[in-house]
Amino acid sequence: MSATTQTAPLAAPRPRGGIGQAVRDSLVVAKRNLIRMMRIPEMIIFGLIQPIMFVVLFTYVFGGSIQVGGSTSPEAYREFLMAGIFAQTVTFATAGAGAGIADDMHKGLIDRFRSLPMARGAVLTGRTLADLVQTALTLVVLSVVALIVGWRVHENIGKVLLGFLLLLLLGYAFSWIGALIGLSVRTPEAATSGGLIWLFPLTFISNAFVDAGQMPTFLRHIAEWNPFSATVQACRELFGNLPPGFKTPDAWPMQHPILASVLWSVLILVVFRTLAVRKYRSAA
């Protein structure tokens, strides 16, 4: 007689589809990245130093020498400036997002994640959500520093919160650009350079630090249709930080900055999330 050996069936992997699973997988990856950030506090500390330096330098070095709304008052420029500093801070987080993903690629973590039965975009979504939390923390600290140097808001709390939500939406959208850059380069150093080199013209050819109306004509048009400028202008309106006598440009994004900010951010988010997830599937 011969004994028949029955092998227990292997457990089937979790299905790859479903919004619920994608959310769970993304939150697990986000938690992993947040724990990593907490274990490396210098990442957060160094991320705070640069925006604080910009606040202090622009407030005390350039305040009183740059004209906004027909005035060179340091107080007027201080309030004009802060929305630009906030927006610059959330967009500069793009470089950190790209470097983090490039580092995971370099260490082989992305390949390990891809071998698991998890939602396709969960790794990138989790990473960008963790970066969003860090950006929100940076904005809180930066707001306190701005209040210390004399910045004030002149609108109700609802409008102020909406302004910060627009900043976070812009930062989250730009983090997907960083994700695509991080998946496209070979080293974290290249991701950091690639994440910063285009941000400087984007943020400086805008209304963040000076009145765009004082720029040469061709630069003024670029600045007025810059997605970054729309969010800056929206925050100035929501914070009540437009200086007296300031003339709002006639360009559509400057006349409807809140709507323009949302539309630009959603467009950037949809386009670059699609490209990043597609790149994630083939990156090696």
Backbone bond lengths (Angstrom), bond angles and torsions (degrees), N, CA, C in turn:
res aa  C-N    CA-C-N  psi(-1)  N-CA   C-N-CA  omega(-1)  CA-C   N-CA-C  phi
1 M - - - 1.461 - - 1.530 109.49 -
2 S 1.258 116.12 143.79 1.467 120.12 179.43 1.511 109.70 -117.54
3 A 1.326 114.36 136.36 1.474 119.73 -179.69 1.518 109.93 -83.83
4 T 1.278 114.88 137.08 1.455 120.15 178.32 1.522 109.00 -96.44
5 T 1.311 115.12 121.85 1.468 120.52 -179.19 1.515 109.04 -96.49
6 Q 1.295 115.94 123.07 1.452 121.02 178.50 1.532 109.78 -101.72
7 T 1.292 115.57 129.76 1.459 121.23 179.60 1.516 109.52 -96.36
8 A 1.316 115.27 128.29 1.467 119.32 179.35 1.521 109.47 -64.23
9 P 1.313 117.40 135.94 1.470 120.01 179.53 1.518 111.71 -62.90
10 L 1.328 115.01 141.27 1.458 119.79 178.87 1.516 110.04 -70.17
11 A 1.309 114.87 145.80 1.459 119.22 178.26 1.523 109.42 -66.79
12 A 1.309 114.90 131.92 1.457 119.85 -179.89 1.526 109.56 -72.69
13 P 1.304 116.76 140.86 1.467 118.43 177.53 1.516 110.68 -66.17
14 R 1.296 114.72 155.71 1.460 119.42 178.33 1.512 110.39 -60.20
15 P 1.294 119.19 145.18 1.462 120.60 177.63 1.519 110.53 -63.96
16 R 1.326 114.63 150.76 1.457 119.85 -175.80 1.521 112.69 -88.03
17 G 1.317 117.42 -15.00 1.452 119.58 -176.13 1.514 111.98 -93.82
18 G 1.314 115.92 177.34 1.453 120.57 175.29 1.507 112.69 103.15
19 I 1.332 114.71 131.43 1.465 119.53 179.42 1.520 111.18 -66.36
20 G 1.349 116.06 -40.03 1.466 119.38 -179.20 1.514 112.49 -58.96
21 Q 1.339 116.13 -44.13 1.461 119.03 179.78 1.521 110.69 -66.75
22 A 1.345 117.15 -40.32 1.464 120.39 179.72 1.522 110.66 -60.46
23 V 1.346 116.65 -40.23 1.467 120.46 179.12 1.528 110.00 -65.92
24 R 1.337 116.84 -45.46 1.475 119.72 -179.57 1.520 111.37 -62.35
25 D 1.321 116.50 -45.82 1.461 119.69 -179.99 1.534 111.39 -62.25
26 S 1.335 115.96 -41.10 1.465 119.91 -179.91 1.524 111.24 -63.74
27 L 1.337 116.68 -40.94 1.459 120.50 -179.80 1.533 111.32 -67.36
28 V 1.336 116.53 -36.22 1.467 119.79 177.68 1.533 110.01 -63.26
29 V 1.336 116.74 -45.51 1.463 120.47 179.40 1.530 110.43 -66.09
30 A 1.336 116.65 -39.65 1.468 119.79 178.16 1.528 110.52 -61.47
31 K 1.339 116.57 -42.14 1.464 120.56 178.59 1.523 110.60 -61.85
32 R 1.321 116.30 -40.87 1.466 120.18 179.16 1.527 110.89 -60.94
33 N 1.335 117.12 -42.54 1.457 120.72 -179.23 1.520 112.18 -71.47
34 L 1.330 117.73 -35.00 1.462 120.54 178.12 1.530 110.73 -67.54
35 I 1.330 116.57 -40.41 1.469 119.91 176.96 1.526 110.03 -61.92
36 R 1.332 115.81 -40.91 1.462 119.88 178.82 1.527 110.63 -62.88
37 M 1.343 116.94 -40.99 1.464 119.83 178.58 1.521 111.34 -62.87
38 M 1.331 116.87 -41.02 1.457 120.56 -179.21 1.529 111.43 -65.86
39 R 1.312 116.56 -29.31 1.462 119.98 179.87 1.524 111.95 -81.13
40 I 1.335 116.41 -13.99 1.467 120.91 177.62 1.521 107.10 -123.92
41 P 1.343 118.56 73.83 1.470 120.78 -173.92 1.518 114.05 -62.63
42 E 1.332 117.26 -22.50 1.462 118.06 179.67 1.523 111.92 -63.97
43 M 1.346 117.39 -24.38 1.459 120.17 175.61 1.524 110.23 -60.92
44 I 1.331 116.31 -42.47 1.460 120.68 -179.82 1.527 110.83 -73.16
45 I 1.334 115.65 -42.12 1.464 120.10 -177.36 1.520 111.17 -62.03
46 F 1.346 116.53 -49.25 1.468 119.70 -179.68 1.525 111.06 -65.99
47 G 1.340 116.86 -30.09 1.451 119.62 176.92 1.516 112.60 -67.87
48 L 1.336 117.49 -21.91 1.463 121.78 179.55 1.523 112.73 -88.59
49 I 1.329 117.14 -26.73 1.463 120.24 -172.76 1.520 111.56 -64.14
50 Q 1.339 117.90 -46.88 1.464 120.11 -174.85 1.528 112.88 -61.05
51 P 1.357 119.74 -51.11 1.475 117.72 179.39 1.522 113.60 -62.91
52 I 1.327 117.64 -34.13 1.470 119.78 177.36 1.530 109.92 -65.11
53 M 1.341 116.58 -40.39 1.466 120.08 177.04 1.520 110.98 -61.76
54 F 1.351 116.95 -40.95 1.463 120.10 179.48 1.530 110.26 -62.98
55 V 1.329 116.74 -42.49 1.469 120.07 179.35 1.522 110.46 -59.01
56 V 1.319 116.73 -49.70 1.466 120.92 -176.15 1.524 111.32 -67.40
57 L 1.345 116.82 -45.42 1.463 120.17 -176.94 1.525 111.80 -65.54
58 F 1.336 116.63 -49.16 1.462 118.60 -177.71 1.525 111.32 -67.93
59 T 1.338 117.00 -34.06 1.458 119.51 -178.63 1.525 111.68 -68.89
60 Y 1.330 117.00 -47.10 1.453 120.20 -171.90 1.528 114.03 -97.64
61 V 1.344 117.66 -20.36 1.465 119.51 179.39 1.522 111.24 -92.99
62 F 1.344 116.42 -46.13 1.463 119.46 -176.67 1.518 112.74 -97.07
63 G 1.326 118.36 -18.15 1.452 120.20 178.59 1.526 110.71 -61.27
64 G 1.330 115.95 128.47 1.460 120.33 -177.78 1.505 113.47 96.55
65 S 1.351 117.81 -12.11 1.466 120.18 179.39 1.518 111.89 -114.23
66 I 1.329 118.15 -9.54 1.458 121.79 179.51 1.526 108.62 -110.27
67 Q 1.318 116.21 130.65 1.457 121.22 -175.85 1.520 110.48 -91.40
68 V 1.329 116.55 127.86 1.465 122.47 173.36 1.526 107.69 -134.28
69 G 1.326 115.79 132.29 1.451 119.84 -179.78 1.508 113.73 61.40
70 G 1.347 116.95 29.05 1.457 120.49 -179.99 1.503 114.13 77.85
71 S 1.338 118.72 10.70 1.454 121.86 -178.28 1.520 110.15 -131.30
72 T 1.321 116.04 146.53 1.468 120.89 173.17 1.523 110.95 -108.18
73 S 1.311 116.75 24.00 1.455 121.43 179.59 1.523 110.60 -63.77
74 P 1.334 118.70 129.66 1.468 120.65 177.23 1.521 112.31 -59.61
75 E 1.339 117.34 -35.19 1.467 120.30 -179.95 1.524 110.94 -65.95
76 A 1.334 116.65 -42.42 1.468 120.26 179.32 1.525 110.83 -65.01
77 Y 1.339 116.49 -42.16 1.466 118.62 -179.47 1.519 111.22 -68.51
78 R 1.321 117.58 -34.81 1.460 120.82 179.98 1.527 110.50 -59.89
79 E 1.326 116.78 -45.52 1.456 119.19 -180.00 1.524 111.47 -72.37
80 F 1.326 116.90 -34.17 1.463 121.24 176.38 1.526 110.34 -64.06
81 L 1.325 116.73 -35.73 1.461 122.87 -172.24 1.522 113.79 -73.50
82 M 1.321 118.21 -38.63 1.462 120.52 -164.91 1.522 114.10 -61.45
83 A 1.325 117.81 -38.32 1.466 118.96 177.97 1.524 110.70 -60.75
84 G 1.344 116.93 -38.07 1.456 120.48 177.46 1.515 112.66 -66.33
85 I 1.327 116.96 -40.38 1.473 120.45 177.55 1.523 110.40 -64.61
86 F 1.325 117.33 -43.45 1.468 120.64 178.43 1.531 110.41 -59.15
87 A 1.340 116.18 -46.78 1.463 119.79 -177.89 1.528 111.19 -66.52
88 Q 1.328 116.79 -39.80 1.460 119.58 177.44 1.522 111.02 -61.85
89 T 1.320 116.60 -39.22 1.464 120.71 -178.81 1.523 111.58 -62.96
90 V 1.330 118.01 -45.03 1.469 119.66 -177.83 1.522 111.35 -69.77
91 T 1.340 118.35 -31.33 1.456 119.21 179.52 1.532 112.04 -78.91
92 F 1.336 117.36 -31.70 1.458 119.40 178.72 1.527 111.89 -69.10
93 A 1.332 117.41 -16.09 1.468 120.00 174.57 1.521 111.22 -65.09
94 T 1.345 116.80 -14.24 1.464 121.64 178.02 1.528 111.35 -56.66
95 A 1.324 116.16 -41.47 1.466 119.92 -177.98 1.519 110.89 -63.10
96 G 1.347 117.25 -39.91 1.457 120.06 178.79 1.519 111.91 -65.51
97 A 1.332 116.75 -39.07 1.459 120.44 179.23 1.527 110.58 -63.40
98 G 1.336 116.13 -44.68 1.458 119.48 179.43 1.511 112.48 -64.85
99 A 1.331 117.06 -41.42 1.466 120.70 180.00 1.525 110.70 -65.28
100 G 1.342 117.44 -39.14 1.460 120.37 179.46 1.515 112.25 -63.58
101 I 1.330 116.70 -43.35 1.462 119.93 179.59 1.525 110.72 -69.20
102 A 1.336 117.04 -39.13 1.467 119.85 176.99 1.529 110.78 -62.80
103 D 1.333 116.94 -36.64 1.464 120.75 177.74 1.525 110.74 -65.49
104 D 1.337 116.73 -41.77 1.466 119.97 176.68 1.527 110.98 -63.06
105 M 1.331 116.35 -38.17 1.469 119.98 176.92 1.522 110.21 -63.62
106 H 1.335 115.69 -44.82 1.457 121.07 -176.79 1.527 111.34 -62.52
107 K 1.329 116.89 -35.28 1.470 121.41 -178.90 1.523 113.38 -86.27
108 G 1.322 116.94 -4.33 1.466 120.05 178.87 1.511 114.67 86.22
109 L 1.342 117.62 6.00 1.459 119.47 -178.43 1.522 112.21 -67.83
110 I 1.329 116.68 -34.70 1.457 119.88 -179.90 1.523 110.14 -63.15
111 D 1.344 117.14 -40.76 1.465 119.98 178.22 1.525 111.00 -63.76
112 R 1.321 117.20 -37.69 1.464 119.89 178.36 1.520 111.20 -66.43
113 F 1.323 116.41 -42.39 1.455 119.63 178.26 1.525 111.16 -62.89
114 R 1.335 116.43 -39.64 1.461 119.54 -177.81 1.520 111.81 -66.82
115 S 1.346 117.36 -23.25 1.467 120.35 179.54 1.520 112.33 -80.32
116 L 1.333 117.04 -9.08 1.461 121.18 -178.43 1.533 110.52 -90.99
117 P 1.344 116.42 150.87 1.473 120.08 178.10 1.523 110.91 -77.90
118 M 1.305 115.99 75.18 1.457 120.93 -178.76 1.520 109.58 -131.14
119 A 1.315 115.92 163.32 1.461 121.10 -178.46 1.527 110.49 -58.35
120 R 1.314 116.25 144.15 1.469 120.86 -172.63 1.522 112.79 -60.07
121 G 1.314 117.50 -42.60 1.459 119.40 -175.46 1.511 114.40 -94.02
122 A 1.348 117.52 5.91 1.464 120.03 -172.85 1.525 112.46 -65.32
123 V 1.325 117.31 -37.94 1.467 120.13 -177.69 1.532 110.19 -63.48
124 L 1.312 116.21 -45.66 1.461 120.42 -178.97 1.529 111.19 -72.29
125 T 1.333 116.38 -40.03 1.468 119.63 178.89 1.523 110.56 -63.33
126 G 1.337 116.46 -43.55 1.459 120.32 178.52 1.516 111.96 -61.76
127 R 1.332 115.92 -41.15 1.465 119.99 179.41 1.526 110.64 -64.65
128 T 1.327 117.66 -45.49 1.464 120.33 -178.63 1.526 111.55 -68.72
129 L 1.327 118.18 -32.43 1.469 120.09 176.51 1.530 110.78 -66.99
130 A 1.334 116.62 -40.76 1.462 119.65 177.32 1.529 110.54 -63.08
131 D 1.335 116.66 -40.55 1.470 120.00 177.01 1.522 110.97 -64.86
132 L 1.337 116.67 -33.36 1.464 120.24 178.18 1.527 110.92 -64.89
133 V 1.323 117.22 -40.05 1.460 120.90 177.34 1.528 110.26 -62.67
134 Q 1.329 116.58 -43.57 1.465 120.07 178.70 1.525 110.63 -63.94
135 T 1.331 116.97 -39.41 1.463 120.51 178.13 1.521 111.23 -63.49
136 A 1.333 116.90 -41.20 1.465 120.57 178.42 1.523 110.94 -61.87
137 L 1.333 116.80 -41.86 1.466 120.73 177.00 1.526 110.55 -62.01
138 T 1.326 116.82 -42.30 1.462 120.68 178.93 1.519 111.21 -61.68
139 L 1.337 117.06 -41.24 1.462 121.08 179.14 1.526 111.79 -63.23
140 V 1.337 116.73 -37.89 1.461 120.04 178.36 1.525 110.33 -62.27
141 V 1.339 116.54 -49.06 1.463 120.82 -179.70 1.528 110.49 -63.24
142 L 1.331 116.36 -42.32 1.456 120.71 -178.51 1.526 111.17 -65.48
143 S 1.324 117.08 -36.09 1.472 120.19 177.97 1.520 110.91 -64.62
144 V 1.318 116.64 -39.01 1.467 120.23 177.89 1.526 110.22 -63.65
145 V 1.340 116.60 -43.97 1.470 120.21 178.21 1.525 110.26 -62.20
146 A 1.343 116.80 -41.34 1.467 120.51 179.18 1.526 111.12 -62.37
147 L 1.322 116.88 -40.90 1.465 120.15 177.35 1.530 110.99 -63.43
148 I 1.329 116.86 -36.55 1.462 120.78 -179.87 1.528 110.87 -64.87
149 V 1.341 117.67 -38.32 1.469 120.11 -177.88 1.525 112.02 -84.87
150 G 1.345 117.57 0.59 1.457 119.08 172.33 1.510 116.70 115.33
151 W 1.337 118.56 1.44 1.470 120.22 178.29 1.523 110.41 -69.82
152 R 1.327 117.00 140.68 1.462 121.86 177.33 1.522 110.00 -138.65
153 V 1.329 116.01 152.24 1.459 121.39 173.32 1.526 108.04 -103.70
154 H 1.325 115.49 151.61 1.463 120.09 -175.22 1.529 111.54 -128.11
155 E 1.318 116.06 23.77 1.462 121.26 177.47 1.525 108.95 -127.27
156 N 1.340 116.61 173.47 1.463 120.68 -177.95 1.523 111.02 -73.29
157 I 1.321 115.69 166.21 1.462 121.75 -174.35 1.516 112.37 -62.21
158 G 1.347 116.93 -32.17 1.457 119.60 179.69 1.521 111.87 -63.09
159 K 1.331 117.00 -44.79 1.459 120.50 179.13 1.526 111.25 -67.54
160 V 1.310 116.64 -37.51 1.471 120.02 179.25 1.526 110.34 -63.78
161 L 1.332 116.81 -44.99 1.464 120.13 178.81 1.522 111.18 -63.86
162 L 1.332 116.87 -37.94 1.463 119.79 177.48 1.525 110.25 -62.53
163 G 1.323 116.73 -38.88 1.460 119.81 177.22 1.522 112.16 -60.39
164 F 1.329 116.56 -44.38 1.467 119.32 179.01 1.527 111.39 -68.91
165 L 1.325 117.89 -32.33 1.472 120.15 175.86 1.529 110.77 -64.86
166 L 1.322 116.76 -39.57 1.466 119.57 176.38 1.529 110.90 -63.08
167 L 1.324 116.77 -38.82 1.465 120.23 177.04 1.523 111.49 -62.60
168 L 1.327 116.47 -44.12 1.465 120.35 -179.99 1.525 111.15 -67.23
169 L 1.331 117.34 -37.21 1.465 120.20 176.77 1.517 110.67 -63.08
170 L 1.344 116.69 -43.48 1.467 120.07 177.02 1.526 110.71 -61.98
171 G 1.341 116.72 -44.84 1.456 119.84 -179.99 1.518 112.42 -63.13
172 Y 1.350 117.04 -39.52 1.467 120.30 179.40 1.524 110.46 -66.68
173 A 1.337 116.95 -41.37 1.462 120.06 178.07 1.527 110.68 -61.06
174 F 1.332 116.94 -44.34 1.459 120.35 -178.30 1.529 111.71 -70.10
175 S 1.329 117.91 -25.36 1.465 119.37 178.43 1.532 111.22 -63.94
176 W 1.330 116.60 -26.06 1.467 119.28 176.92 1.524 111.18 -73.51
177 I 1.329 116.95 -28.46 1.471 118.90 171.70 1.526 108.71 -64.77
178 G 1.344 115.95 -42.72 1.460 119.91 176.60 1.516 112.16 -61.40
179 A 1.342 117.10 -38.74 1.461 120.64 178.96 1.529 110.57 -62.18
180 L 1.329 116.30 -43.12 1.469 119.68 179.22 1.524 110.77 -64.30
181 I 1.331 116.87 -41.19 1.470 119.84 177.99 1.524 110.28 -63.74
182 G 1.339 117.14 -43.72 1.459 120.51 -179.61 1.517 113.28 -61.61
183 L 1.334 117.15 -32.78 1.465 121.08 178.49 1.521 112.40 -80.03
184 S 1.331 117.23 -15.11 1.468 120.98 -172.86 1.518 113.40 -99.30
185 V 1.337 118.23 -10.08 1.465 120.96 -177.91 1.526 109.46 -114.03
186 R 1.323 115.28 171.51 1.459 119.75 -172.97 1.524 114.22 -96.65
187 T 1.322 117.68 -23.97 1.463 120.16 -174.87 1.519 110.54 -133.57
188 P 1.350 117.85 154.65 1.472 120.80 175.21 1.526 112.59 -60.13
189 E 1.343 117.17 -33.90 1.464 120.24 179.42 1.534 110.91 -63.21
190 A 1.327 115.73 -41.80 1.464 119.49 178.03 1.516 110.86 -66.25
191 A 1.323 116.79 -35.76 1.464 120.30 178.77 1.530 111.03 -65.90
192 T 1.330 116.67 -39.47 1.465 120.09 178.46 1.523 110.70 -64.23
193 S 1.337 116.66 -45.71 1.466 120.27 179.06 1.521 110.90 -64.88
194 G 1.334 116.02 -44.88 1.459 119.80 -179.49 1.514 112.69 -67.41
195 G 1.334 116.59 -25.96 1.452 119.82 179.39 1.514 113.92 -81.37
196 L 1.339 117.25 -17.49 1.465 120.78 -177.34 1.521 113.89 -103.60
197 I 1.326 116.67 -30.79 1.459 119.76 -168.58 1.524 112.40 -61.82
198 W 1.328 117.94 -33.51 1.471 120.63 -179.75 1.523 112.20 -91.27
199 L 1.330 117.58 -13.76 1.461 120.12 -178.50 1.522 112.53 -75.19
200 F 1.320 117.08 -30.40 1.469 118.86 -179.33 1.530 111.92 -64.49
201 P 1.334 120.33 -51.13 1.476 117.46 176.08 1.525 112.49 -64.59
202 L 1.322 117.66 -33.98 1.467 119.86 179.73 1.522 111.20 -61.74
203 T 1.332 116.96 -43.82 1.463 120.07 -175.63 1.521 113.28 -83.44
204 F 1.338 118.06 -27.43 1.458 119.42 -177.94 1.526 112.66 -90.63
205 I 1.354 117.63 -26.62 1.473 118.93 172.38 1.524 106.69 -89.58
206 S 1.305 115.45 69.04 1.458 122.72 -174.83 1.524 107.95 -158.59
207 N 1.309 114.85 -174.65 1.467 120.08 177.55 1.520 112.22 -96.62
208 A 1.342 117.37 18.02 1.458 120.57 -173.88 1.521 112.58 -68.07
209 F 1.324 117.49 -42.75 1.462 120.86 -172.09 1.527 113.76 -114.95
210 V 1.322 116.94 -19.86 1.461 120.87 178.26 1.524 108.61 -139.06
211 D 1.308 115.55 163.41 1.457 121.59 174.43 1.528 108.55 -70.57
212 A 1.342 116.83 119.66 1.464 120.56 -177.44 1.521 111.71 -61.46
213 G 1.333 117.65 -23.17 1.451 120.45 179.41 1.514 113.57 -65.11
214 Q 1.332 118.15 -15.91 1.459 122.02 179.14 1.525 112.53 -90.62
215 M 1.345 117.33 -1.32 1.459 120.82 -179.03 1.528 110.40 -83.80
216 P 1.344 117.35 160.32 1.470 119.74 170.47 1.530 110.43 -55.90
217 T 1.320 116.46 154.86 1.467 121.05 -170.50 1.526 112.84 -54.55
218 F 1.345 118.26 -48.02 1.461 119.61 -175.24 1.531 111.12 -67.64
219 L 1.331 117.70 -35.35 1.459 120.41 176.85 1.526 110.94 -72.12
220 R 1.320 117.23 -34.43 1.456 120.43 179.89 1.528 110.94 -62.04
221 H 1.332 116.49 -42.18 1.465 119.84 179.45 1.533 110.70 -64.92
222 I 1.331 116.05 -40.05 1.473 119.29 177.63 1.523 110.10 -63.06
223 A 1.332 116.06 -45.06 1.466 120.36 -178.17 1.523 111.68 -63.28
224 E 1.333 116.94 -39.67 1.459 120.35 -176.26 1.527 112.31 -70.63
225 W 1.330 117.64 -26.89 1.467 121.03 178.86 1.531 112.17 -102.33
226 N 1.294 116.25 7.89 1.464 121.91 176.23 1.538 109.39 -70.42
227 P 1.344 119.48 127.45 1.471 120.41 178.29 1.527 112.55 -55.49
228 F 1.312 115.78 -34.90 1.456 121.79 178.39 1.528 110.79 -61.99
229 S 1.330 116.79 -42.07 1.465 121.26 -178.83 1.524 111.75 -64.34
230 A 1.328 116.93 -36.27 1.467 120.05 -179.27 1.518 110.92 -61.56
231 T 1.340 116.76 -43.52 1.463 119.94 179.26 1.522 111.29 -67.93
232 V 1.326 117.12 -39.52 1.468 120.38 178.10 1.526 110.27 -61.48
233 Q 1.333 116.76 -46.57 1.458 120.78 -179.37 1.531 110.86 -64.31
234 A 1.333 116.65 -39.79 1.464 120.25 178.73 1.524 110.75 -62.66
235 C 1.316 117.07 -42.48 1.470 120.39 -179.39 1.526 110.78 -67.23
236 R 1.314 117.59 -38.22 1.475 119.10 178.02 1.531 110.35 -61.41
237 E 1.322 116.52 -40.98 1.458 119.17 178.81 1.527 110.90 -67.69
238 L 1.337 116.70 -43.45 1.461 120.09 -177.12 1.522 112.37 -71.08
239 F 1.330 117.04 -29.67 1.469 120.65 177.69 1.530 112.12 -86.01
240 G 1.330 117.33 -11.09 1.460 120.45 -175.34 1.510 112.30 71.99
241 N 1.341 117.00 35.89 1.459 121.78 -174.36 1.529 114.14 -107.21
242 L 1.330 117.94 13.38 1.461 118.98 174.73 1.524 108.84 -74.38
243 P 1.327 118.60 125.43 1.471 120.36 -176.82 1.528 111.80 -68.37
244 P 1.322 117.81 153.00 1.473 120.80 176.58 1.523 110.79 -59.15
245 G 1.326 116.05 136.46 1.459 120.44 179.56 1.510 114.29 83.28
246 F 1.335 117.86 1.52 1.466 120.47 -179.59 1.523 109.55 -73.96
247 K 1.323 116.49 127.89 1.463 121.62 179.79 1.520 109.68 -96.52
248 T 1.321 116.01 117.83 1.466 120.80 179.14 1.521 109.50 -71.29
249 P 1.340 118.36 129.48 1.476 120.53 179.35 1.525 111.67 -59.36
250 D 1.328 115.52 159.27 1.463 121.20 -176.80 1.526 113.39 -82.55
251 A 1.324 118.50 -10.48 1.468 120.83 -179.29 1.531 110.30 -60.20
252 W 1.332 116.71 144.38 1.477 121.06 -175.69 1.524 112.76 -56.13
253 P 1.347 119.81 -45.09 1.480 118.13 -179.48 1.525 113.50 -61.81
254 M 1.337 116.99 -29.55 1.458 119.64 179.97 1.529 111.73 -80.94
255 Q 1.334 117.00 -25.81 1.455 120.76 176.99 1.522 111.98 -80.60
256 H 1.330 117.02 -26.80 1.471 122.31 179.82 1.536 108.53 -130.55
257 P 1.323 117.87 62.27 1.465 120.15 -169.53 1.527 114.20 -67.91
258 I 1.326 118.83 -34.34 1.471 119.77 -178.70 1.522 110.23 -65.56
259 L 1.330 116.60 -48.94 1.461 120.36 178.26 1.520 110.80 -63.52
260 A 1.339 117.00 -42.89 1.468 120.41 179.81 1.523 111.08 -62.81
261 S 1.334 116.83 -39.20 1.465 120.42 179.41 1.528 111.05 -62.55
262 V 1.328 116.40 -45.11 1.466 120.28 179.82 1.529 110.51 -64.32
263 L 1.329 116.91 -45.54 1.461 120.43 -178.21 1.525 111.54 -63.18
264 W 1.340 117.43 -45.39 1.459 120.77 178.92 1.532 111.14 -61.35
265 S 1.335 116.06 -45.93 1.470 119.65 -176.93 1.520 111.41 -65.30
266 V 1.322 117.33 -42.87 1.473 120.17 179.56 1.523 110.52 -65.65
267 L 1.335 116.76 -40.48 1.464 119.85 178.58 1.527 111.06 -62.16
268 I 1.327 116.85 -47.30 1.472 120.47 178.69 1.521 110.56 -61.49
269 L 1.328 116.69 -41.98 1.465 121.26 -179.09 1.524 111.21 -61.96
270 V 1.327 117.75 -48.48 1.465 121.49 -177.29 1.526 110.75 -64.80
271 V 1.333 117.17 -46.10 1.460 120.71 -176.34 1.520 111.12 -65.49
272 F 1.331 117.22 -50.58 1.461 119.11 -172.91 1.524 112.72 -79.84
273 R 1.327 118.60 -25.17 1.461 118.96 172.54 1.522 109.67 -66.25
274 T 1.327 117.02 -42.58 1.462 120.82 178.14 1.525 110.96 -60.82
275 L 1.330 116.56 -46.21 1.462 120.36 -179.50 1.528 111.29 -66.19
276 A 1.339 116.94 -39.84 1.464 120.13 -177.77 1.533 111.22 -67.71
277 V 1.331 117.22 -43.05 1.472 119.73 179.24 1.522 110.15 -64.74
278 R 1.324 116.75 -39.15 1.475 119.56 177.38 1.525 110.55 -64.23
279 K 1.335 116.95 -41.36 1.457 120.26 178.50 1.530 110.83 -66.61
280 Y 1.322 117.41 -36.29 1.465 122.45 179.69 1.525 111.40 -59.11
281 R 1.311 116.94 -36.52 1.464 121.12 -177.68 1.512 112.43 -68.14
282 S 1.339 116.94 -24.84 1.462 119.95 -175.63 1.517 114.16 -115.43
283 A 1.349 117.59 -8.82 1.466 120.04 -176.36 1.515 110.63 -67.27
284 A 1.346 115.86 145.66 1.457 120.99 179.78 1.520 108.94 -139.71
